[in-house]
Structure formats: structure tokens, C-alpha cells
Amino acid sequence: MTENNENPNTNKLTYSKTYYELLEVSSESSLADIKKSYKSKLLFHHPDKHSLIEERQNDNGNNKDIIQLLQKAYKTLTVPVLKKQYDEMLSKNFLKIGIVNDGEGLDLYDLDDFEIIDTPDDKVQFVKNCPRCTSEDSFVLTEDDLLNNGTKVNEDDNEFQLVVQCNSCSLWLKVRYFDQGN
């Protein structure tokens, strides 16, 4: 996703190529691989290097924009601080649209990430704002949920996990907690 990933008219996220996709490299690619791909893309899009006249006629002046975007992508992915900031921005944007990178499609949170709230009937609830839709207290767990619905993950340290859905959108989270009672 490039910087202009929000459409102000609809207030919805729109998809455009990431810098990685633009340069056809992965986030683990070496600097040498990024540089090689960058040079190849620059040569391909450079107006003086086009081998086909037809390509130049159909260009409509877009090569200048593409070259500027390639330059920005190259700079971002080869400067460690900029790359780190870009990767963090990508992660946040992907999370907003429901894409997660752990392979399961569920983000893992610890129960410690939830706020503890006392209810009027002297019970405890664990609440968390949704990282995607940002709805307040949209993830709610009770003590009963933890006692009755958790799945034991690790026998040695009493680790449990529970899957819970946001009350306002379709995001599901996996919540890890430990039984301190035994």
C-alpha cells in the first residue's frame, strides 16, 4: 500500500501496490536484490530505453510518475529507518482491512492486553478496543468465558487460548492466558 491508500470521498481503504510489489521483491530481500530490481524497473520504464514505439505511444506520460514512485520505493526500502517505518505502516493498514501475517489469520494477544472492568454484579470483564474498526470495548471476555471456553495449549505452564470476535466488525482475535488457580 502506498501513501494514498484512503479515498477521501468514500472514507474506505483502497488497495494499491506496495513498494515491495512495485519492485517485485520481498521484505526479506537483500539490498543487492532490491538495487538490481530497481535498476531493471528503471530501465524498463525509462522513456529513452523503450524498445517498442507502440509502448511509448500508449504511455500517456505515466512513466514519469512510475519512475518517481520507483525512486521513492527504492529509497524507502534501502534506508533501514524508513523501511522499518514503512513496514509498520503496512502492518497497520493490512490489519485494518483484515489481513494478518501469522498464517492462521488470527492475531494473538495476551489477556494482559485487555483492560479489566468490574461489573455491577461483582464479576470481572476483560475488554479491548478493536484494532481494525477501533470500536471501544468491542472485545469482551468474562471469567466464565476463560474458565469454560478456553483450550489448553501447554500442560506444563497452564497456557490456554480462546478465540473471540469483535462486537462491531468481523475481526477475530486469539487470546492467550494462563490459569493461575492450579
RODO-2510 file (C-alpha; in nm, 4 decimals, decimal comma):
residues 182
     n   res          X          Y          Z
     1     m     0,0000     0,0000     0,0000
     2     t     0,1370     0,3309    -0,0943
     3     e     0,0746     0,6508     0,0967
     4     n    -0,2524     0,7451    -0,0704
     5     n    -0,4413     0,4415     0,0434
     6     e    -0,7522     0,6170     0,1669
     7     n    -1,0128     0,7517    -0,0671
     8     p    -1,1427     1,0745     0,0920
     9     n    -1,4708     1,0522    -0,0987
    10     t    -1,5700     0,7152     0,0429
    11     n    -1,3610     0,7024     0,3604
    12     k    -1,2733     0,3421     0,2715
    13     l    -0,9344     0,1876     0,2223
    14     t    -0,8352     0,1249    -0,1369
    15     y    -0,5596    -0,1065    -0,2494
    16     s    -0,2546    -0,0041    -0,4455
    17     k     0,0740    -0,1868    -0,4918
    18     t     0,3157    -0,1913    -0,2030
    19     y     0,6734    -0,0826    -0,2616
    20     y     0,7684    -0,4495    -0,2405
    21     e     0,5213    -0,5398    -0,5142
    22     l     0,6281    -0,2424    -0,7233
    23     l     0,9931    -0,3515    -0,7148
    24     e     0,8975    -0,7222    -0,7211
    25     v     1,0995    -0,8034    -0,4086
    26     s     1,0103    -0,9450    -0,0677
    27     s     1,0545    -0,7835     0,2717
    28     e     1,3479    -1,0216     0,3293
    29     s     1,5273    -0,9302     0,0034
    30     s     1,8877    -0,8176     0,0310
    31     l     1,9960    -0,4644    -0,0568
    32     a     2,1682    -0,6063    -0,3652
    33     d     1,8444    -0,7719    -0,4831
    34     i     1,6451    -0,4531    -0,4239
    35     k     1,9032    -0,2489    -0,6159
    36     k     1,9071    -0,4986    -0,9051
    37     s     1,5285    -0,4962    -0,9332
    38     y     1,5168    -0,1165    -0,9041
    39     k     1,7661    -0,0721    -1,1899
    40     s     1,5770    -0,3207    -1,4041
    41     k     1,2448    -0,1427    -1,3445
    42     l     1,4008     0,1994    -1,4125
    43     l     1,5439     0,0801    -1,7429
    44     f     1,2130    -0,0748    -1,8417
    45     h     1,0144     0,2433    -1,7729
    46     h     1,2712     0,4992    -1,8900
    47     p     1,1346     0,6800    -2,1998
    48     d     1,4691     0,6654    -2,3819
    49     k     1,5053     0,2924    -2,3222
    50     h     1,1714     0,1710    -2,4590
    51     s     1,2339    -0,0612    -2,7490
    52     l     0,8799    -0,0544    -2,8809
    53     i     0,7424     0,2666    -3,0279
    54     e     0,3937     0,1372    -2,9535
    55     e     0,4714     0,1251    -2,5812
    56     r     0,5838     0,4880    -2,5896
    57     q     0,2666     0,5946    -2,7709
    58     n     0,0460     0,4179    -2,5167
    59     d     0,2396     0,5585    -2,2223
    60     n     0,0342     0,8808    -2,1883
    61     g     0,3079     1,0348    -1,9727
    62     n     0,2707     0,7817    -1,6912
    63     n     0,6365     0,6760    -1,6987
    64     k     0,7411     0,9925    -1,5153
    65     d     0,5029     0,9074    -1,2306
    66     i     0,6163     0,5453    -1,2267
    67     i     0,9822     0,6458    -1,2185
    68     q     0,9188     0,8818    -0,9256
    69     l     0,7334     0,6057    -0,7417
    70     l     1,0160     0,3587    -0,8119
    71     q     1,2677     0,6100    -0,6757
    72     k     1,0633     0,6608    -0,3601
    73     a     1,0183     0,2846    -0,3159
    74     y     1,3921     0,2269    -0,3592
    75     k     1,4850     0,4962    -0,1088
    76     t     1,2305     0,3681     0,1441
    77     l     1,3349     0,0035     0,1196
    78     t     1,7101     0,0702     0,1291
    79     v     1,7221     0,3091     0,4261
    80     p     1,6729     0,0915     0,7381
    81     v     1,4829     0,3534     0,9413
    82     l     1,2475     0,4308     0,6515
    83     k     1,1987     0,0601     0,5780
    84     k     1,1057    -0,0073     0,9415
    85     q     0,8538     0,2801     0,9406
    86     y     0,7098     0,1610     0,6093
    87     d     0,6761    -0,1983     0,7335
    88     e     0,4965    -0,0769     1,0476
    89     m     0,2603     0,1344     0,8357
    90     l     0,1926    -0,1662     0,6103
    91     s     0,1148    -0,3872     0,9094
    92     k    -0,1313    -0,1341     1,0493
    93     n    -0,3020    -0,0870     0,7133
    94     f    -0,3227    -0,4604     0,6492
    95     l    -0,4713    -0,5099     0,9956
    96     k    -0,7399    -0,2505     0,9181
    97     i    -0,8502    -0,4499     0,6163
    98     g    -0,8258    -0,7816     0,7982
    99     i    -0,5008    -0,9218     0,6599
   100     v    -0,2700    -1,0839     0,9123
   101     n     0,0719    -1,2403     0,8573
   102     d     0,0823    -1,5240     1,1103
   103     g    -0,0542    -1,7867     0,8720
   104     e    -0,3656    -1,8596     1,0767
   105     g    -0,5473    -1,5385     1,0014
   106     l    -0,5766    -1,4549     1,3710
   107     d    -0,3715    -1,2060     1,5689
   108     l    -0,2519    -1,3320     1,9049
   109     y    -0,2992    -1,1116     2,2108
   110     d    -0,2282    -1,1777     2,5758
   111     l    -0,5052    -1,1312     2,8295
   112     d    -0,2751    -0,8651     2,9791
   113     d    -0,3512    -0,6546     2,6678
   114     f    -0,7134    -0,6290     2,7826
   115     e    -0,8461    -0,3767     3,0347
   116     i    -1,0064    -0,5203     3,3488
   117     i    -1,3515    -0,3842     3,4358
   118     d    -1,5622    -0,4666     3,7408
   119     t    -1,9290    -0,5198     3,6577
   120     p    -2,2230    -0,4196     3,8824
   121     d    -2,2753    -0,7856     3,9791
   122     d    -1,9180    -0,8064     4,1190
   123     k    -1,7857    -1,0041     3,8232
   124     v    -1,4839    -0,9161     3,6138
   125     q    -1,4803    -0,8459     3,2419
   126     f    -1,1787    -0,8111     3,0171
   127     v    -1,2295    -0,5601     2,7347
   128     k    -1,0238    -0,4355     2,4426
   129     n    -1,0758    -0,1832     2,1640
   130     c    -1,0795    -0,3338     1,8174
   131     p    -0,7512    -0,2745     1,6314
   132     r    -0,9349    -0,2802     1,2967
   133     c    -1,2590    -0,0836     1,3395
   134     t    -1,1371     0,0954     1,6570
   135     s    -1,4721     0,0394     1,8274
   136     e    -1,4344     0,0855     2,2036
   137     d    -1,4528    -0,2207     2,4287
   138     s    -1,5666    -0,4341     2,1354
   139     f    -1,3803    -0,7436     2,2532
   140     v    -1,5326    -0,8660     2,5784
   141     l    -1,4328    -1,1704     2,7813
   142     t    -1,5774    -1,2789     3,1143
   143     e    -1,4293    -1,5001     3,3847
   144     d    -1,6800    -1,7663     3,2775
   145     d    -1,5512    -1,7475     2,9184
   146     l    -1,1992    -1,8083     3,0412
   147     l    -1,2996    -2,0961     3,2692
   148     n    -1,5363    -2,2744     3,0291
   149     n    -1,4290    -2,1961     2,6733
   150     g    -1,0504    -2,1834     2,6706
   151     t    -0,8404    -2,4511     2,5060
   152     k    -0,5366    -2,5766     2,6967
   153     v    -0,2253    -2,5208     2,4855
   154     n     0,0566    -2,6151     2,7172
   155     e     0,0208    -2,8611     3,0038
   156     d     0,3452    -2,7553     3,1726
   157     d     0,2632    -2,3896     3,2324
   158     n    -0,1195    -2,3983     3,2169
   159     e    -0,1381    -2,1902     2,8986
   160     f    -0,4834    -2,1511     2,7447
   161     q    -0,6154    -1,9824     2,4319
   162     l    -0,9563    -1,8525     2,3418
   163     v    -1,0857    -1,7101     2,0130
   164     v    -1,3143    -1,4078     2,0370
   165     q    -1,4893    -1,1889     1,7779
   166     c    -1,5263    -0,8114     1,7760
   167     n    -1,8799    -0,6982     1,8614
   168     s    -1,8662    -0,4349     1,5844
   169     c    -1,6857    -0,5952     1,2889
   170     s    -1,5773    -0,9359     1,1618
   171     l    -1,2299    -0,9415     1,3189
   172     w    -1,1421    -1,2417     1,5352
   173     l    -0,8551    -1,2482     1,7854
   174     k    -0,6810    -1,5325     1,9602
   175     v    -0,6302    -1,4516     2,3292
   176     r    -0,3636    -1,6283     2,5348
   177     y    -0,3869    -1,6548     2,9113
   178     f    -0,2538    -1,8678     3,1937
   179     d    -0,4548    -2,0424     3,4635
   180     q    -0,3114    -1,9193     3,7921
   181     g    -0,5565    -2,1220     4,0015
   182     n    -0,3688    -2,4551     3,9946
***
